[in-house]
Amino acid sequence: MKSNYLKYWRVVRQFAKRKWDLSSADLDIILFLYSEDYFGRDRFDEFESIISWDSKRFKRLLTDGWITVFRPRSGNQKTLYQLSWKASQVVDFIYDKLNHSVPFPPIKRKQHYVTRLKMGERTFRYNDRIYRKMIEEMNAIVKKENLERIKQQQPRPAQE
């Protein structure tokens, strides 16, 4: 069976970026660090060197709660960091969507004008409307796969 995990990568990435207000580079770093239990600033800088340069990225991710201090510096031991629970939830969300194990949350087609103003937007962006169509398609696929799994798990009637 062919794997097609990355077929909807762009849709999932765009959804995650908008939902958690992350840049593509920030999301890439979080995905890279997800497999690292603990890391130092040098490991962070090692991966950051291959993406767009932002001298304030580490400090911003730390203050925004994406990275937490695991062990503060003491003596000759360097500070160790780890991804926060919030960052782990984002990565788990992405993997769930790419594996088609969990559908996207429902998207309201129309929002009340006051709600949109509180969000700081007058209307949905064009990209949001386009991605919404793909998200609805992905949700249909997840629903279909879940129905197939349920059918396979049901016991067959005994033959007499």
CNS distance restraints for C-alpha pairs under 8 A (distance, minus, plus):
assign (resid   5 and name CA) (resid   9 and name CA) 7.41 0.50 0.50
assign (resid   5 and name CA) (resid  98 and name CA) 5.40 0.50 0.50
assign (resid   5 and name CA) (resid  99 and name CA) 6.35 0.50 0.50
assign (resid   6 and name CA) (resid  98 and name CA) 6.92 0.50 0.50
assign (resid   8 and name CA) (resid  12 and name CA) 6.30 0.50 0.50
assign (resid   8 and name CA) (resid  98 and name CA) 6.83 0.50 0.50
assign (resid   9 and name CA) (resid  13 and name CA) 5.90 0.50 0.50
assign (resid   9 and name CA) (resid  98 and name CA) 6.90 0.50 0.50
assign (resid  10 and name CA) (resid  14 and name CA) 6.03 0.50 0.50
assign (resid  11 and name CA) (resid  15 and name CA) 6.16 0.50 0.50
assign (resid  11 and name CA) (resid 131 and name CA) 6.23 0.50 0.50
assign (resid  11 and name CA) (resid 134 and name CA) 7.12 0.50 0.50
assign (resid  11 and name CA) (resid 135 and name CA) 7.20 0.50 0.50
assign (resid  12 and name CA) (resid  16 and name CA) 6.16 0.50 0.50
assign (resid  12 and name CA) (resid  94 and name CA) 6.45 0.50 0.50
assign (resid  12 and name CA) (resid  97 and name CA) 6.82 0.50 0.50
assign (resid  12 and name CA) (resid  98 and name CA) 7.33 0.50 0.50
assign (resid  13 and name CA) (resid  17 and name CA) 6.07 0.50 0.50
assign (resid  13 and name CA) (resid  24 and name CA) 7.95 0.50 0.50
assign (resid  13 and name CA) (resid  94 and name CA) 7.51 0.50 0.50
assign (resid  14 and name CA) (resid  18 and name CA) 6.21 0.50 0.50
assign (resid  15 and name CA) (resid  19 and name CA) 6.00 0.50 0.50
assign (resid  16 and name CA) (resid  20 and name CA) 5.98 0.50 0.50
assign (resid  16 and name CA) (resid  21 and name CA) 7.76 0.50 0.50
assign (resid  16 and name CA) (resid  22 and name CA) 7.56 0.50 0.50
assign (resid  16 and name CA) (resid  90 and name CA) 7.30 0.50 0.50
assign (resid  16 and name CA) (resid  94 and name CA) 7.43 0.50 0.50
assign (resid  17 and name CA) (resid  21 and name CA) 5.26 0.50 0.50
assign (resid  17 and name CA) (resid  22 and name CA) 4.69 0.50 0.50
assign (resid  17 and name CA) (resid  23 and name CA) 6.16 0.50 0.50
assign (resid  17 and name CA) (resid  24 and name CA) 7.06 0.50 0.50
assign (resid  17 and name CA) (resid  27 and name CA) 7.47 0.50 0.50
assign (resid  18 and name CA) (resid  22 and name CA) 6.92 0.50 0.50
assign (resid  22 and name CA) (resid  26 and name CA) 6.00 0.50 0.50
assign (resid  22 and name CA) (resid  27 and name CA) 6.35 0.50 0.50
assign (resid  23 and name CA) (resid  27 and name CA) 6.25 0.50 0.50
assign (resid  24 and name CA) (resid  28 and name CA) 6.13 0.50 0.50
assign (resid  25 and name CA) (resid  29 and name CA) 6.27 0.50 0.50
assign (resid  25 and name CA) (resid  51 and name CA) 6.49 0.50 0.50
assign (resid  25 and name CA) (resid  52 and name CA) 6.80 0.50 0.50
assign (resid  26 and name CA) (resid  30 and name CA) 6.25 0.50 0.50
assign (resid  26 and name CA) (resid  57 and name CA) 7.74 0.50 0.50
assign (resid  27 and name CA) (resid  31 and name CA) 6.13 0.50 0.50
assign (resid  28 and name CA) (resid  32 and name CA) 6.16 0.50 0.50
assign (resid  29 and name CA) (resid  33 and name CA) 6.08 0.50 0.50
assign (resid  29 and name CA) (resid  44 and name CA) 7.89 0.50 0.50
assign (resid  29 and name CA) (resid  47 and name CA) 7.18 0.50 0.50
assign (resid  29 and name CA) (resid  48 and name CA) 7.11 0.50 0.50
assign (resid  30 and name CA) (resid  34 and name CA) 6.04 0.50 0.50
assign (resid  30 and name CA) (resid  66 and name CA) 7.99 0.50 0.50
assign (resid  30 and name CA) (resid  83 and name CA) 7.55 0.50 0.50
assign (resid  30 and name CA) (resid  87 and name CA) 6.79 0.50 0.50
assign (resid  30 and name CA) (resid  91 and name CA) 7.66 0.50 0.50
assign (resid  31 and name CA) (resid  35 and name CA) 7.76 0.50 0.50
assign (resid  31 and name CA) (resid  91 and name CA) 6.51 0.50 0.50
assign (resid  32 and name CA) (resid  36 and name CA) 7.71 0.50 0.50
assign (resid  32 and name CA) (resid  47 and name CA) 7.78 0.50 0.50
assign (resid  33 and name CA) (resid  37 and name CA) 7.88 0.50 0.50
assign (resid  33 and name CA) (resid  39 and name CA) 7.90 0.50 0.50
assign (resid  33 and name CA) (resid  44 and name CA) 7.81 0.50 0.50
assign (resid  33 and name CA) (resid  83 and name CA) 7.10 0.50 0.50
assign (resid  34 and name CA) (resid  83 and name CA) 6.83 0.50 0.50
assign (resid  34 and name CA) (resid  88 and name CA) 6.94 0.50 0.50
assign (resid  34 and name CA) (resid  91 and name CA) 7.42 0.50 0.50
assign (resid  36 and name CA) (resid  82 and name CA) 7.75 0.50 0.50
assign (resid  37 and name CA) (resid  82 and name CA) 6.31 0.50 0.50
assign (resid  37 and name CA) (resid  83 and name CA) 7.94 0.50 0.50
assign (resid  38 and name CA) (resid  70 and name CA) 7.41 0.50 0.50
assign (resid  38 and name CA) (resid  80 and name CA) 6.10 0.50 0.50
assign (resid  38 and name CA) (resid  81 and name CA) 5.51 0.50 0.50
assign (resid  38 and name CA) (resid  82 and name CA) 4.88 0.50 0.50
assign (resid  38 and name CA) (resid  83 and name CA) 7.95 0.50 0.50
assign (resid  39 and name CA) (resid  43 and name CA) 6.03 0.50 0.50
assign (resid  39 and name CA) (resid  44 and name CA) 7.19 0.50 0.50
assign (resid  39 and name CA) (resid  80 and name CA) 5.51 0.50 0.50
assign (resid  39 and name CA) (resid  81 and name CA) 5.30 0.50 0.50
assign (resid  39 and name CA) (resid  82 and name CA) 6.31 0.50 0.50
assign (resid  40 and name CA) (resid  44 and name CA) 6.62 0.50 0.50
assign (resid  40 and name CA) (resid  78 and name CA) 7.23 0.50 0.50
assign (resid  40 and name CA) (resid  79 and name CA) 6.34 0.50 0.50
assign (resid  40 and name CA) (resid  80 and name CA) 4.96 0.50 0.50
assign (resid  40 and name CA) (resid  81 and name CA) 6.04 0.50 0.50
assign (resid  41 and name CA) (resid  45 and name CA) 6.13 0.50 0.50
assign (resid  41 and name CA) (resid  79 and name CA) 7.78 0.50 0.50
assign (resid  41 and name CA) (resid  80 and name CA) 7.67 0.50 0.50
assign (resid  41 and name CA) (resid  81 and name CA) 7.83 0.50 0.50
assign (resid  42 and name CA) (resid  46 and name CA) 6.06 0.50 0.50
assign (resid  43 and name CA) (resid  47 and name CA) 6.68 0.50 0.50
assign (resid  44 and name CA) (resid  48 and name CA) 6.12 0.50 0.50
assign (resid  44 and name CA) (resid  58 and name CA) 7.98 0.50 0.50
assign (resid  45 and name CA) (resid  49 and name CA) 6.00 0.50 0.50
assign (resid  46 and name CA) (resid  50 and name CA) 7.76 0.50 0.50
assign (resid  47 and name CA) (resid  51 and name CA) 7.42 0.50 0.50
assign (resid  48 and name CA) (resid  52 and name CA) 7.50 0.50 0.50
assign (resid  48 and name CA) (resid  53 and name CA) 7.29 0.50 0.50
assign (resid  49 and name CA) (resid  53 and name CA) 7.15 0.50 0.50
assign (resid  56 and name CA) (resid  60 and name CA) 6.02 0.50 0.50
assign (resid  57 and name CA) (resid  61 and name CA) 6.05 0.50 0.50
assign (resid  58 and name CA) (resid  62 and name CA) 6.12 0.50 0.50
assign (resid  59 and name CA) (resid  63 and name CA) 6.08 0.50 0.50
assign (resid  60 and name CA) (resid  64 and name CA) 5.86 0.50 0.50
assign (resid  61 and name CA) (resid  65 and name CA) 6.18 0.50 0.50
assign (resid  61 and name CA) (resid  66 and name CA) 5.11 0.50 0.50
assign (resid  61 and name CA) (resid  67 and name CA) 5.84 0.50 0.50
assign (resid  62 and name CA) (resid  66 and name CA) 5.90 0.50 0.50
assign (resid  62 and name CA) (resid  67 and name CA) 4.77 0.50 0.50
assign (resid  62 and name CA) (resid  68 and name CA) 6.19 0.50 0.50
assign (resid  63 and name CA) (resid  67 and name CA) 7.92 0.50 0.50
assign (resid  65 and name CA) (resid  84 and name CA) 6.58 0.50 0.50
assign (resid  65 and name CA) (resid  86 and name CA) 7.41 0.50 0.50
assign (resid  66 and name CA) (resid  83 and name CA) 6.09 0.50 0.50
assign (resid  66 and name CA) (resid  84 and name CA) 5.30 0.50 0.50
assign (resid  66 and name CA) (resid  85 and name CA) 7.90 0.50 0.50
assign (resid  66 and name CA) (resid  86 and name CA) 6.35 0.50 0.50
assign (resid  66 and name CA) (resid  87 and name CA) 5.26 0.50 0.50
assign (resid  67 and name CA) (resid  81 and name CA) 6.67 0.50 0.50
assign (resid  67 and name CA) (resid  82 and name CA) 5.82 0.50 0.50
assign (resid  67 and name CA) (resid  83 and name CA) 4.59 0.50 0.50
assign (resid  67 and name CA) (resid  84 and name CA) 5.15 0.50 0.50
assign (resid  67 and name CA) (resid  87 and name CA) 7.53 0.50 0.50
assign (resid  68 and name CA) (resid  81 and name CA) 5.64 0.50 0.50
assign (resid  68 and name CA) (resid  82 and name CA) 5.53 0.50 0.50
assign (resid  68 and name CA) (resid  83 and name CA) 6.09 0.50 0.50
assign (resid  68 and name CA) (resid  84 and name CA) 5.58 0.50 0.50
assign (resid  69 and name CA) (resid  79 and name CA) 7.30 0.50 0.50
assign (resid  69 and name CA) (resid  80 and name CA) 6.17 0.50 0.50
assign (resid  69 and name CA) (resid  81 and name CA) 4.44 0.50 0.50
assign (resid  69 and name CA) (resid  82 and name CA) 6.37 0.50 0.50
assign (resid  70 and name CA) (resid  79 and name CA) 7.62 0.50 0.50
assign (resid  70 and name CA) (resid  80 and name CA) 5.40 0.50 0.50
assign (resid  70 and name CA) (resid  81 and name CA) 4.83 0.50 0.50
assign (resid  70 and name CA) (resid  82 and name CA) 5.94 0.50 0.50
assign (resid  71 and name CA) (resid  79 and name CA) 5.60 0.50 0.50
assign (resid  71 and name CA) (resid  80 and name CA) 5.02 0.50 0.50
assign (resid  71 and name CA) (resid  81 and name CA) 6.81 0.50 0.50
assign (resid  72 and name CA) (resid  78 and name CA) 7.31 0.50 0.50
assign (resid  72 and name CA) (resid  79 and name CA) 4.68 0.50 0.50
assign (resid  72 and name CA) (resid  80 and name CA) 6.56 0.50 0.50
assign (resid  73 and name CA) (resid  77 and name CA) 5.70 0.50 0.50
assign (resid  73 and name CA) (resid  78 and name CA) 4.89 0.50 0.50
assign (resid  73 and name CA) (resid  79 and name CA) 4.33 0.50 0.50
assign (resid  73 and name CA) (resid  80 and name CA) 7.66 0.50 0.50
assign (resid  74 and name CA) (resid  78 and name CA) 7.01 0.50 0.50
assign (resid  74 and name CA) (resid  79 and name CA) 7.76 0.50 0.50
assign (resid  83 and name CA) (resid  87 and name CA) 5.93 0.50 0.50
assign (resid  83 and name CA) (resid  88 and name CA) 6.61 0.50 0.50
assign (resid  84 and name CA) (resid  88 and name CA) 6.35 0.50 0.50
assign (resid  85 and name CA) (resid  89 and name CA) 6.17 0.50 0.50
assign (resid  86 and name CA) (resid  90 and name CA) 6.49 0.50 0.50
assign (resid  87 and name CA) (resid  91 and name CA) 6.48 0.50 0.50
assign (resid  88 and name CA) (resid  92 and name CA) 6.12 0.50 0.50
assign (resid  89 and name CA) (resid  93 and name CA) 5.99 0.50 0.50
assign (resid  90 and name CA) (resid  94 and name CA) 6.29 0.50 0.50
assign (resid  91 and name CA) (resid  95 and name CA) 6.27 0.50 0.50
assign (resid  92 and name CA) (resid  96 and name CA) 6.06 0.50 0.50
assign (resid  93 and name CA) (resid  97 and name CA) 6.28 0.50 0.50
assign (resid  94 and name CA) (resid  98 and name CA) 6.19 0.50 0.50
assign (resid  95 and name CA) (resid  99 and name CA) 5.99 0.50 0.50
assign (resid  96 and name CA) (resid 100 and name CA) 6.12 0.50 0.50
assign (resid  96 and name CA) (resid 101 and name CA) 5.35 0.50 0.50
assign (resid  96 and name CA) (resid 102 and name CA) 5.65 0.50 0.50
assign (resid  97 and name CA) (resid 101 and name CA) 6.44 0.50 0.50
assign (resid  97 and name CA) (resid 102 and name CA) 5.96 0.50 0.50
assign (resid  97 and name CA) (resid 103 and name CA) 6.63 0.50 0.50
assign (resid  97 and name CA) (resid 104 and name CA) 7.17 0.50 0.50
assign (resid 100 and name CA) (resid 138 and name CA) 7.72 0.50 0.50
assign (resid 100 and name CA) (resid 141 and name CA) 7.54 0.50 0.50
assign (resid 100 and name CA) (resid 142 and name CA) 5.31 0.50 0.50
assign (resid 101 and name CA) (resid 142 and name CA) 6.63 0.50 0.50
assign (resid 101 and name CA) (resid 146 and name CA) 7.96 0.50 0.50
assign (resid 102 and name CA) (resid 142 and name CA) 6.84 0.50 0.50
assign (resid 103 and name CA) (resid 138 and name CA) 7.36 0.50 0.50
assign (resid 103 and name CA) (resid 139 and name CA) 5.05 0.50 0.50
assign (resid 103 and name CA) (resid 142 and name CA) 5.96 0.50 0.50
assign (resid 103 and name CA) (resid 143 and name CA) 7.55 0.50 0.50
assign (resid 104 and name CA) (resid 135 and name CA) 6.90 0.50 0.50
assign (resid 104 and name CA) (resid 138 and name CA) 7.99 0.50 0.50
assign (resid 104 and name CA) (resid 139 and name CA) 6.32 0.50 0.50
assign (resid 107 and name CA) (resid 132 and name CA) 7.40 0.50 0.50
assign (resid 111 and name CA) (resid 115 and name CA) 6.57 0.50 0.50
assign (resid 111 and name CA) (resid 116 and name CA) 6.58 0.50 0.50
assign (resid 112 and name CA) (resid 116 and name CA) 6.50 0.50 0.50
assign (resid 113 and name CA) (resid 117 and name CA) 6.35 0.50 0.50
assign (resid 113 and name CA) (resid 122 and name CA) 7.48 0.50 0.50
assign (resid 114 and name CA) (resid 118 and name CA) 6.27 0.50 0.50
assign (resid 115 and name CA) (resid 119 and name CA) 6.30 0.50 0.50
assign (resid 116 and name CA) (resid 120 and name CA) 6.32 0.50 0.50
assign (resid 116 and name CA) (resid 121 and name CA) 5.34 0.50 0.50
assign (resid 116 and name CA) (resid 122 and name CA) 5.70 0.50 0.50
assign (resid 116 and name CA) (resid 123 and name CA) 6.84 0.50 0.50
assign (resid 117 and name CA) (resid 121 and name CA) 5.57 0.50 0.50
assign (resid 117 and name CA) (resid 122 and name CA) 5.91 0.50 0.50
assign (resid 124 and name CA) (resid 128 and name CA) 6.18 0.50 0.50
assign (resid 124 and name CA) (resid 129 and name CA) 6.94 0.50 0.50
assign (resid 125 and name CA) (resid 129 and name CA) 6.69 0.50 0.50
assign (resid 126 and name CA) (resid 130 and name CA) 6.46 0.50 0.50
assign (resid 127 and name CA) (resid 131 and name CA) 5.97 0.50 0.50
assign (resid 128 and name CA) (resid 132 and name CA) 5.93 0.50 0.50
assign (resid 129 and name CA) (resid 133 and name CA) 6.77 0.50 0.50
assign (resid 130 and name CA) (resid 134 and name CA) 7.00 0.50 0.50
assign (resid 131 and name CA) (resid 135 and name CA) 6.13 0.50 0.50
assign (resid 132 and name CA) (resid 136 and name CA) 6.16 0.50 0.50
assign (resid 133 and name CA) (resid 137 and name CA) 6.34 0.50 0.50
assign (resid 134 and name CA) (resid 138 and name CA) 6.15 0.50 0.50
assign (resid 135 and name CA) (resid 139 and name CA) 6.12 0.50 0.50
assign (resid 136 and name CA) (resid 140 and name CA) 6.29 0.50 0.50
assign (resid 137 and name CA) (resid 141 and name CA) 6.46 0.50 0.50
assign (resid 138 and name CA) (resid 142 and name CA) 6.28 0.50 0.50
assign (resid 139 and name CA) (resid 143 and name CA) 6.12 0.50 0.50
assign (resid 140 and name CA) (resid 144 and name CA) 6.16 0.50 0.50
assign (resid 141 and name CA) (resid 145 and name CA) 6.16 0.50 0.50
assign (resid 142 and name CA) (resid 146 and name CA) 6.05 0.50 0.50
assign (resid 143 and name CA) (resid 147 and name CA) 6.24 0.50 0.50
assign (resid 144 and name CA) (resid 148 and name CA) 6.35 0.50 0.50
assign (resid 145 and name CA) (resid 149 and name CA) 6.24 0.50 0.50
assign (resid 146 and name CA) (resid 150 and name CA) 6.23 0.50 0.50
assign (resid 147 and name CA) (resid 151 and name CA) 6.23 0.50 0.50
assign (resid 148 and name CA) (resid 152 and name CA) 6.26 0.50 0.50
assign (resid 149 and name CA) (resid 153 and name CA) 6.24 0.50 0.50
assign (resid 150 and name CA) (resid 154 and name CA) 6.34 0.50 0.50
